[in-house]
Amino acid sequence: MGARALYIGNTLYRVHGTNQPWTVGQANSSGCIRMTNEDVIDLYDRVKIGAQIIVRH
């Protein structure tokens, strides 16, 4: 896993960074949302605990 992880409620799903940035955008996880470490650090610093997450595909 990468630099930060944001847990989605009481689930095992997370929005997290990766130490393998070339895999971002590929179906290589078990349902988590992977971001570059730079992007997930920025997101982590902006969101508050309890913020609503909307995932669109």
PQR file with spaces between the fields and no chain letter, atoms N, CA, C, O and H, PARSE charges and radii, in Angstrom:
ATOM       1  N    MET     1       0.848   -1.168    0.000 -0.4000 1.5000
ATOM       2  CA   MET     1       0.000    0.000    0.000 -0.0000 2.0000
ATOM       3  C    MET     1       0.895    1.232    0.000  0.5500 1.7000
ATOM       4  O    MET     1       2.084    1.153    0.308 -0.5500 1.4000
ATOM       5  N    GLY     2       0.313    2.355   -0.345 -0.4000 1.5000
ATOM       6  CA   GLY     2       1.084    3.573   -0.501 -0.0000 2.0000
ATOM       7  C    GLY     2       1.120    4.466    0.724  0.5500 1.7000
ATOM       8  O    GLY     2       1.060    4.000    1.862 -0.5500 1.4000
ATOM       9  H    GLY     2      -0.653    2.419   -0.595  0.4000 1.0000
ATOM      10  N    ALA     3       1.221    5.768    0.461 -0.4000 1.5000
ATOM      11  CA   ALA     3       1.501    6.764    1.484 -0.0000 2.0000
ATOM      12  C    ALA     3       0.350    7.009    2.464  0.5500 1.7000
ATOM      13  O    ALA     3       0.603    7.305    3.632 -0.5500 1.4000
ATOM      14  H    ALA     3       1.270    6.147   -0.463  0.4000 1.0000
ATOM      15  N    ARG     4      -0.888    6.894    2.028 -0.4000 1.5000
ATOM      16  CA   ARG     4      -2.055    7.145    2.881 -0.0000 2.0000
ATOM      17  C    ARG     4      -3.162    6.172    2.503  0.5500 1.7000
ATOM      18  O    ARG     4      -3.168    5.606    1.411 -0.5500 1.4000
ATOM      19  H    ARG     4      -1.094    6.653    1.080  0.4000 1.0000
ATOM      20  N    ALA     5      -4.110    5.989    3.439 -0.4000 1.5000
ATOM      21  CA   ALA     5      -5.299    5.181    3.162 -0.0000 2.0000
ATOM      22  C    ALA     5      -6.491    5.822    3.860  0.5500 1.7000
ATOM      23  O    ALA     5      -6.411    6.185    5.034 -0.5500 1.4000
ATOM      24  H    ALA     5      -4.105    6.449    4.327  0.4000 1.0000
ATOM      25  N    LEU     6      -7.579    5.956    3.143 -0.4000 1.5000
ATOM      26  CA   LEU     6      -8.829    6.455    3.704 -0.0000 2.0000
ATOM      27  C    LEU     6      -9.815    5.293    3.691  0.5500 1.7000
ATOM      28  O    LEU     6     -10.171    4.786    2.627 -0.5500 1.4000
ATOM      29  H    LEU     6      -7.643    5.661    2.190  0.4000 1.0000
ATOM      30  N    TYR     7     -10.247    4.879    4.859 -0.4000 1.5000
ATOM      31  CA   TYR     7     -11.176    3.755    4.964 -0.0000 2.0000
ATOM      32  C    TYR     7     -12.586    4.232    4.654  0.5500 1.7000
ATOM      33  O    TYR     7     -12.984    5.325    5.055 -0.5500 1.4000
ATOM      34  H    TYR     7      -9.958    5.291    5.723  0.4000 1.0000
ATOM      35  N    ILE     8     -13.333    3.411    3.943 -0.4000 1.5000
ATOM      36  CA   ILE     8     -14.697    3.753    3.558 -0.0000 2.0000
ATOM      37  C    ILE     8     -15.644    3.097    4.549  0.5500 1.7000
ATOM      38  O    ILE     8     -15.949    1.909    4.443 -0.5500 1.4000
ATOM      39  H    ILE     8     -13.010    2.522    3.617  0.4000 1.0000
ATOM      40  N    GLY     9     -16.101    3.879    5.506 -0.4000 1.5000
ATOM      41  CA   GLY     9     -17.023    3.391    6.525 -0.0000 2.0000
ATOM      42  C    GLY     9     -16.457    2.212    7.297  0.5500 1.7000
ATOM      43  O    GLY     9     -15.265    2.166    7.599 -0.5500 1.4000
ATOM      44  H    GLY     9     -15.854    4.844    5.592  0.4000 1.0000
ATOM      45  N    ASN    10     -17.318    1.268    7.609 -0.4000 1.5000
ATOM      46  CA   ASN    10     -16.919    0.071    8.358 -0.0000 2.0000
ATOM      47  C    ASN    10     -16.615   -1.094    7.431  0.5500 1.7000
ATOM      48  O    ASN    10     -16.756   -2.253    7.821 -0.5500 1.4000
ATOM      49  H    ASN    10     -18.286    1.306    7.364  0.4000 1.0000
ATOM      50  N    THR    11     -16.198   -0.795    6.210 -0.4000 1.5000
ATOM      51  CA   THR    11     -15.895   -1.839    5.236 -0.0000 2.0000
ATOM      52  C    THR    11     -14.391   -2.067    5.177  0.5500 1.7000
ATOM      53  O    THR    11     -13.621   -1.376    5.844 -0.5500 1.4000
ATOM      54  H    THR    11     -16.083    0.146    5.894  0.4000 1.0000
ATOM      55  N    LEU    12     -13.989   -3.023    4.388 -0.4000 1.5000
ATOM      56  CA   LEU    12     -12.565   -3.256    4.150 -0.0000 2.0000
ATOM      57  C    LEU    12     -12.068   -2.467    2.942  0.5500 1.7000
ATOM      58  O    LEU    12     -10.888   -2.542    2.600 -0.5500 1.4000
ATOM      59  H    LEU    12     -14.615   -3.584    3.846  0.4000 1.0000
ATOM      60  N    TYR    13     -12.957   -1.712    2.292 -0.4000 1.5000
ATOM      61  CA   TYR    13     -12.576   -0.937    1.113 -0.0000 2.0000
ATOM      62  C    TYR    13     -11.882    0.355    1.529  0.5500 1.7000
ATOM      63  O    TYR    13     -12.207    0.952    2.555 -0.5500 1.4000
ATOM      64  H    TYR    13     -13.916   -1.651    2.570  0.4000 1.0000
ATOM      65  N    ARG    14     -10.921    0.772    0.709 -0.4000 1.5000
ATOM      66  CA   ARG    14     -10.158    1.973    1.008 -0.0000 2.0000
ATOM      67  C    ARG    14      -9.861    2.746   -0.272  0.5500 1.7000
ATOM      68  O    ARG    14      -9.863    2.194   -1.372 -0.5500 1.4000
ATOM      69  H    ARG    14     -10.657    0.287   -0.124  0.4000 1.0000
ATOM      70  N    VAL    15      -9.608    4.027   -0.096 -0.4000 1.5000
ATOM      71  CA   VAL    15      -8.975    4.840   -1.129 -0.0000 2.0000
ATOM      72  C    VAL    15      -7.542    4.970   -0.649  0.5500 1.7000
ATOM      73  O    VAL    15      -7.297    5.492    0.439 -0.5500 1.4000
ATOM      74  H    VAL    15      -9.606    4.475    0.798  0.4000 1.0000
ATOM      75  N    HIS    16      -6.592    4.502   -1.446 -0.4000 1.5000
ATOM      76  CA   HIS    16      -5.215    4.497   -0.947 -0.0000 2.0000
ATOM      77  C    HIS    16      -4.206    4.747   -2.048  0.5500 1.7000
ATOM      78  O    HIS    16      -4.498    4.611   -3.236 -0.5500 1.4000
ATOM      79  H    HIS    16      -6.791    4.077   -2.329  0.4000 1.0000
ATOM      80  N    GLY    17      -3.018    5.114   -1.621 -0.4000 1.5000
ATOM      81  CA   GLY    17      -1.909    5.290   -2.550 -0.0000 2.0000
ATOM      82  C    GLY    17      -1.302    3.942   -2.893  0.5500 1.7000
ATOM      83  O    GLY    17      -1.706    2.903   -2.370 -0.5500 1.4000
ATOM      84  H    GLY    17      -2.781    5.225   -0.655  0.4000 1.0000
ATOM      85  N    THR    18      -0.322    3.986   -3.782 -0.4000 1.5000
ATOM      86  CA   THR    18       0.349    2.755   -4.185 -0.0000 2.0000
ATOM      87  C    THR    18       1.824    3.020   -4.426  0.5500 1.7000
ATOM      88  O    THR    18       2.216    4.100   -4.866 -0.5500 1.4000
ATOM      89  H    THR    18       0.006    4.829   -4.207  0.4000 1.0000
ATOM      90  N    ASN    19       2.624    2.024   -4.132 -0.4000 1.5000
ATOM      91  CA   ASN    19       4.053    2.094   -4.431 -0.0000 2.0000
ATOM      92  C    ASN    19       4.338    1.590   -5.843  0.5500 1.7000
ATOM      93  O    ASN    19       5.495    1.483   -6.249 -0.5500 1.4000
ATOM      94  H    ASN    19       2.306    1.146   -3.774  0.4000 1.0000
ATOM      95  N    GLN    20       3.273    1.282   -6.589 -0.4000 1.5000
ATOM      96  CA   GLN    20       3.376    0.836   -7.984 -0.0000 2.0000
ATOM      97  C    GLN    20       2.471    1.729   -8.840  0.5500 1.7000
ATOM      98  O    GLN    20       1.428    1.272   -9.308 -0.5500 1.4000
ATOM      99  H    GLN    20       2.333    1.369   -6.259  0.4000 1.0000
ATOM     100  N    PRO    21       2.851    2.987   -9.050 -0.5600 1.5000
ATOM     101  CA   PRO    21       1.964    3.949   -9.715  0.2800 2.0000
ATOM     102  C    PRO    21       1.553    3.564  -11.130  0.5500 1.7000
ATOM     103  O    PRO    21       0.533    4.051  -11.617 -0.5500 1.4000
ATOM     104  N    TRP    22       2.300    2.720  -11.793 -0.4000 1.5000
ATOM     105  CA   TRP    22       1.935    2.289  -13.145 -0.0000 2.0000
ATOM     106  C    TRP    22       0.685    1.408  -13.146  0.5500 1.7000
ATOM     107  O    TRP    22       0.116    1.153  -14.207 -0.5500 1.4000
ATOM     108  H    TRP    22       3.128    2.324  -11.397  0.4000 1.0000
ATOM     109  N    THR    23       0.245    0.938  -11.967 -0.4000 1.5000
ATOM     110  CA   THR    23      -0.948    0.095  -11.894 -0.0000 2.0000
ATOM     111  C    THR    23      -2.232    0.897  -11.694  0.5500 1.7000
ATOM     112  O    THR    23      -3.322    0.329  -11.763 -0.5500 1.4000
ATOM     113  H    THR    23       0.707    1.146  -11.104  0.4000 1.0000
ATOM     114  N    VAL    24      -2.128    2.206  -11.447 -0.4000 1.5000
ATOM     115  CA   VAL    24      -3.317    3.036  -11.244 -0.0000 2.0000
ATOM     116  C    VAL    24      -4.156    3.013  -12.519  0.5500 1.7000
ATOM     117  O    VAL    24      -3.636    3.198  -13.620 -0.5500 1.4000
ATOM     118  H    VAL    24      -1.243    2.668  -11.391  0.4000 1.0000
ATOM     119  N    GLY    25      -5.448    2.785  -12.360 -0.4000 1.5000
ATOM     120  CA   GLY    25      -6.355    2.729  -13.502 -0.0000 2.0000
ATOM     121  C    GLY    25      -6.572    1.330  -14.047  0.5500 1.7000
ATOM     122  O    GLY    25      -7.371    1.138  -14.963 -0.5500 1.4000
ATOM     123  H    GLY    25      -5.870    2.635  -11.466  0.4000 1.0000
ATOM     124  N    GLN    26      -5.875    0.355  -13.497 -0.4000 1.5000
ATOM     125  CA   GLN    26      -6.043   -1.030  -13.921 -0.0000 2.0000
ATOM     126  C    GLN    26      -6.838   -1.801  -12.867  0.5500 1.7000
ATOM     127  O    GLN    26      -6.889   -1.403  -11.703 -0.5500 1.4000
ATOM     128  H    GLN    26      -5.226    0.511  -12.752  0.4000 1.0000
ATOM     129  N    ALA    27      -7.445   -2.884  -13.277 -0.4000 1.5000
ATOM     130  CA   ALA    27      -8.221   -3.726  -12.360 -0.0000 2.0000
ATOM     131  C    ALA    27      -7.274   -4.688  -11.648  0.5500 1.7000
ATOM     132  O    ALA    27      -7.211   -5.871  -11.985 -0.5500 1.4000
ATOM     133  H    ALA    27      -7.404   -3.207  -14.222  0.4000 1.0000
ATOM     134  N    ASN    28      -6.544   -4.177  -10.670 -0.4000 1.5000
ATOM     135  CA   ASN    28      -5.557   -4.987   -9.946 -0.0000 2.0000
ATOM     136  C    ASN    28      -5.830   -5.074   -8.453  0.5500 1.7000
ATOM     137  O    ASN    28      -4.947   -5.471   -7.693 -0.5500 1.4000
ATOM     138  H    ASN    28      -6.595   -3.216  -10.397  0.4000 1.0000
ATOM     139  N    SER    29      -7.024   -4.716   -8.018 -0.4000 1.5000
ATOM     140  CA   SER    29      -7.291   -4.737   -6.583 -0.0000 2.0000
ATOM     141  C    SER    29      -8.543   -5.549   -6.291  0.5500 1.7000
ATOM     142  O    SER    29      -9.173   -6.096   -7.196 -0.5500 1.4000
ATOM     143  H    SER    29      -7.741   -4.393   -8.636  0.4000 1.0000
ATOM     144  N    SER    30      -8.886   -5.618   -5.028 -0.4000 1.5000
ATOM     145  CA   SER    30     -10.088   -6.344   -4.605 -0.0000 2.0000
ATOM     146  C    SER    30     -11.231   -5.386   -4.310  0.5500 1.7000
ATOM     147  O    SER    30     -12.087   -5.671   -3.472 -0.5500 1.4000
ATOM     148  H    SER    30      -8.374   -5.174   -4.293  0.4000 1.0000
ATOM     149  N    GLY    31     -11.245   -4.264   -4.989 -0.4000 1.5000
ATOM     150  CA   GLY    31     -12.332   -3.310   -4.815 -0.0000 2.0000
ATOM     151  C    GLY    31     -11.907   -1.963   -4.280  0.5500 1.7000
ATOM     152  O    GLY    31     -12.714   -1.035   -4.240 -0.5500 1.4000
ATOM     153  H    GLY    31     -10.550   -4.033   -5.670  0.4000 1.0000
ATOM     154  N    CYS    32     -10.662   -1.833   -3.869 -0.4000 1.5000
ATOM     155  CA   CYS    32     -10.173   -0.545   -3.386 -0.0000 2.0000
ATOM     156  C    CYS    32      -9.966    0.408   -4.559  0.5500 1.7000
ATOM     157  O    CYS    32      -9.935   -0.005   -5.718 -0.5500 1.4000
ATOM     158  H    CYS    32     -10.006   -2.588   -3.901  0.4000 1.0000
ATOM     159  N    ILE    33      -9.826    1.674   -4.235 -0.4000 1.5000
ATOM     160  CA   ILE    33      -9.540    2.697   -5.235 -0.0000 2.0000
ATOM     161  C    ILE    33      -8.097    3.130   -5.035  0.5500 1.7000
ATOM     162  O    ILE    33      -7.746    3.682   -3.993 -0.5500 1.4000
ATOM     163  H    ILE    33      -9.851    2.009   -3.294  0.4000 1.0000
ATOM     164  N    ARG    34      -7.265    2.879   -6.037 -0.4000 1.5000
ATOM     165  CA   ARG    34      -5.844    3.220   -5.939 -0.0000 2.0000
ATOM     166  C    ARG    34      -5.567    4.548   -6.618  0.5500 1.7000
ATOM     167  O    ARG    34      -6.110    4.841   -7.683 -0.5500 1.4000
ATOM     168  H    ARG    34      -7.550    2.431   -6.884  0.4000 1.0000
ATOM     169  N    MET    35      -4.726    5.340   -5.999 -0.4000 1.5000
ATOM     170  CA   MET    35      -4.309    6.628   -6.536 -0.0000 2.0000
ATOM     171  C    MET    35      -2.793    6.720   -6.435  0.5500 1.7000
ATOM     172  O    MET    35      -2.160    5.938   -5.726 -0.5500 1.4000
ATOM     173  H    MET    35      -4.285    5.103   -5.134  0.4000 1.0000
ATOM     174  N    THR    36      -2.220    7.682   -7.148 -0.4000 1.5000
ATOM     175  CA   THR    36      -0.790    7.921   -6.943 -0.0000 2.0000
ATOM     176  C    THR    36      -0.609    8.443   -5.524  0.5500 1.7000
ATOM     177  O    THR    36      -1.531    9.034   -4.960 -0.5500 1.4000
ATOM     178  H    THR    36      -2.735    8.317   -7.724  0.4000 1.0000
ATOM     179  N    ASN    37       0.555    8.234   -4.947 -0.4000 1.5000
ATOM     180  CA   ASN    37       0.809    8.721   -3.589 -0.0000 2.0000
ATOM     181  C    ASN    37       0.628   10.232   -3.501  0.5500 1.7000
ATOM     182  O    ASN    37       0.068   10.730   -2.525 -0.5500 1.4000
ATOM     183  H    ASN    37       1.304    7.754   -5.405  0.4000 1.0000
ATOM     184  N    GLU    38       1.092   10.961   -4.505 -0.4000 1.5000
ATOM     185  CA   GLU    38       0.947   12.421   -4.512 -0.0000 2.0000
ATOM     186  C    GLU    38      -0.524   12.820   -4.429  0.5500 1.7000
ATOM     187  O    GLU    38      -0.880   13.715   -3.662 -0.5500 1.4000
ATOM     188  H    GLU    38       1.546   10.556   -5.298  0.4000 1.0000
ATOM     189  N    ASP    39      -1.377   12.166   -5.210 -0.4000 1.5000
ATOM     190  CA   ASP    39      -2.802   12.498   -5.219 -0.0000 2.0000
ATOM     191  C    ASP    39      -3.504   12.087   -3.936  0.5500 1.7000
ATOM     192  O    ASP    39      -4.356   12.827   -3.444 -0.5500 1.4000
ATOM     193  H    ASP    39      -1.087   11.440   -5.833  0.4000 1.0000
ATOM     194  N    VAL    40      -3.172   10.933   -3.383 -0.4000 1.5000
ATOM     195  CA   VAL    40      -3.861   10.492   -2.170 -0.0000 2.0000
ATOM     196  C    VAL    40      -3.430   11.327   -0.959  0.5500 1.7000
ATOM     197  O    VAL    40      -4.228   11.536   -0.045 -0.5500 1.4000
ATOM     198  H    VAL    40      -2.480   10.332   -3.783  0.4000 1.0000
ATOM     199  N    ILE    41      -2.202   11.797   -0.938 -0.4000 1.5000
ATOM     200  CA   ILE    41      -1.768   12.694    0.146 -0.0000 2.0000
ATOM     201  C    ILE    41      -2.569   13.991    0.083  0.5500 1.7000
ATOM     202  O    ILE    41      -3.015   14.492    1.116 -0.5500 1.4000
ATOM     203  H    ILE    41      -1.553   11.627   -1.680  0.4000 1.0000
ATOM     204  N    ASP    42      -2.755   14.541   -1.118 -0.4000 1.5000
ATOM     205  CA   ASP    42      -3.545   15.760   -1.289 -0.0000 2.0000
ATOM     206  C    ASP    42      -4.985   15.532   -0.844  0.5500 1.7000
ATOM     207  O    ASP    42      -5.542   16.350   -0.112 -0.5500 1.4000
ATOM     208  H    ASP    42      -2.393   14.135   -1.957  0.4000 1.0000
ATOM     209  N    LEU    43      -5.596   14.427   -1.278 -0.4000 1.5000
ATOM     210  CA   LEU    43      -6.972   14.112   -0.892 -0.0000 2.0000
ATOM     211  C    LEU    43      -7.089   13.934    0.616  0.5500 1.7000
ATOM     212  O    LEU    43      -8.009   14.470    1.234 -0.5500 1.4000
ATOM     213  H    LEU    43      -5.144   13.762   -1.873  0.4000 1.0000
ATOM     214  N    TYR    44      -6.171   13.193    1.210 -0.4000 1.5000
ATOM     215  CA   TYR    44      -6.173   12.925    2.650 -0.0000 2.0000
ATOM     216  C    TYR    44      -6.163   14.230    3.449  0.5500 1.7000
ATOM     217  O    TYR    44      -6.850   14.355    4.462 -0.5500 1.4000
ATOM     218  H    TYR    44      -5.423   12.758    0.708  0.4000 1.0000
ATOM     219  N    ASP    45      -5.384   15.186    2.984 -0.4000 1.5000
ATOM     220  CA   ASP    45      -5.280   16.470    3.682 -0.0000 2.0000
ATOM     221  C    ASP    45      -6.536   17.323    3.535  0.5500 1.7000
ATOM     222  O    ASP    45      -6.738   18.253    4.315 -0.5500 1.4000
ATOM     223  H    ASP    45      -4.825   15.084    2.160  0.4000 1.0000
ATOM     224  N    ARG    46      -7.382   17.025    2.553 -0.4000 1.5000
ATOM     225  CA   ARG    46      -8.566   17.838    2.275 -0.0000 2.0000
ATOM     226  C    ARG    46      -9.859   17.312    2.899  0.5500 1.7000
ATOM     227  O    ARG    46     -10.731   18.103    3.259 -0.5500 1.4000
ATOM     228  H    ARG    46      -7.218   16.269    1.920  0.4000 1.0000
ATOM     229  N    VAL    47      -9.997   15.997    3.031 -0.4000 1.5000
ATOM     230  CA   VAL    47     -11.284   15.447    3.478 -0.0000 2.0000
ATOM     231  C    VAL    47     -11.369   15.385    4.994  0.5500 1.7000
ATOM     232  O    VAL    47     -10.362   15.275    5.694 -0.5500 1.4000
ATOM     233  H    VAL    47      -9.289   15.354    2.739  0.4000 1.0000
ATOM     234  N    LYS    48     -12.593   15.458    5.474 -0.4000 1.5000
ATOM     235  CA   LYS    48     -12.848   15.349    6.907 -0.0000 2.0000
ATOM     236  C    LYS    48     -13.413   13.973    7.207  0.5500 1.7000
ATOM     237  O    LYS    48     -14.014   13.342    6.338 -0.5500 1.4000
ATOM     238  H    LYS    48     -13.410   15.547    4.905  0.4000 1.0000
ATOM     239  N    ILE    49     -13.225   13.508    8.426 -0.4000 1.5000
ATOM     240  CA   ILE    49     -13.803   12.236    8.849 -0.0000 2.0000
ATOM     241  C    ILE    49     -15.317   12.316    8.696  0.5500 1.7000
ATOM     242  O    ILE    49     -15.942   13.288    9.120 -0.5500 1.4000
ATOM     243  H    ILE    49     -12.738   14.021    9.132  0.4000 1.0000
ATOM     244  N    GLY    50     -15.896   11.294    8.091 -0.4000 1.5000
ATOM     245  CA   GLY    50     -17.334   11.241    7.877 -0.0000 2.0000
ATOM     246  C    GLY    50     -17.783   11.834    6.553  0.5500 1.7000
ATOM     247  O    GLY    50     -18.978   11.848    6.257 -0.5500 1.4000
ATOM     248  H    GLY    50     -15.388   10.504    7.746  0.4000 1.0000
ATOM     249  N    ALA    51     -16.841   12.325    5.748 -0.4000 1.5000
ATOM     250  CA   ALA    51     -17.201   12.900    4.450 -0.0000 2.0000
ATOM     251  C    ALA    51     -17.864   11.842    3.571  0.5500 1.7000
ATOM     252  O    ALA    51     -17.505   10.666    3.622 -0.5500 1.4000
ATOM     253  H    ALA    51     -15.870   12.314    5.989  0.4000 1.0000
ATOM     254  N    GLN    52     -18.828   12.268    2.771 -0.4000 1.5000
ATOM     255  CA   GLN    52     -19.516   11.360    1.854 -0.0000 2.0000
ATOM     256  C    GLN    52     -18.611   11.065    0.668  0.5500 1.7000
ATOM     257  O    GLN    52     -17.956   11.960    0.133 -0.5500 1.4000
ATOM     258  H    GLN    52     -19.120   13.223    2.729  0.4000 1.0000
ATOM     259  N    ILE    53     -18.583    9.800    0.265 -0.4000 1.5000
ATOM     260  CA   ILE    53     -17.804    9.379   -0.895 -0.0000 2.0000
ATOM     261  C    ILE    53     -18.771    8.916   -1.970  0.5500 1.7000
ATOM     262  O    ILE    53     -19.626    8.065   -1.727 -0.5500 1.4000
ATOM     263  H    ILE    53     -19.115    9.074    0.699  0.4000 1.0000
ATOM     264  N    ILE    54     -18.630    9.479   -3.154 -0.4000 1.5000
ATOM     265  CA   ILE    54     -19.432    9.061   -4.304 -0.0000 2.0000
ATOM     266  C    ILE    54     -18.470    8.517   -5.340  0.5500 1.7000
ATOM     267  O    ILE    54     -17.552    9.214   -5.773 -0.5500 1.4000
ATOM     268  H    ILE    54     -17.935   10.170   -3.352  0.4000 1.0000
ATOM     269  N    VAL    55     -18.683    7.266   -5.740 -0.4000 1.5000
ATOM     270  CA   VAL    55     -17.825    6.625   -6.738 -0.0000 2.0000
ATOM     271  C    VAL    55     -18.635    6.483   -8.015  0.5500 1.7000
ATOM     272  O    VAL    55     -19.716    5.894   -8.020 -0.5500 1.4000
ATOM     273  H    VAL    55     -19.429    6.700   -5.388  0.4000 1.0000
ATOM     274  N    ARG    56     -18.099    7.031   -9.092 -0.4000 1.5000
ATOM     275  CA   ARG    56     -18.757    6.929  -10.398 -0.0000 2.0000
ATOM     276  C    ARG    56     -17.808    6.242  -11.346  0.5500 1.7000
ATOM     277  O    ARG    56     -16.605    6.502  -11.348 -0.5500 1.4000
ATOM     278  H    ARG    56     -17.221    7.510   -9.087  0.4000 1.0000
ATOM     279  N    HIS    57     -18.364    5.366  -12.147 -0.4000 1.5000
ATOM     280  CA   HIS    57     -17.544    4.646  -13.131 -0.0000 2.0000
ATOM     281  C    HIS    57     -18.065    4.939  -14.503  0.5500 1.7000
ATOM     282  O    HIS    57     -17.525    4.437  -15.489 -0.5500 1.4000
ATOM     283  H    HIS    57     -19.341    5.155  -12.146  0.4000 1.0000
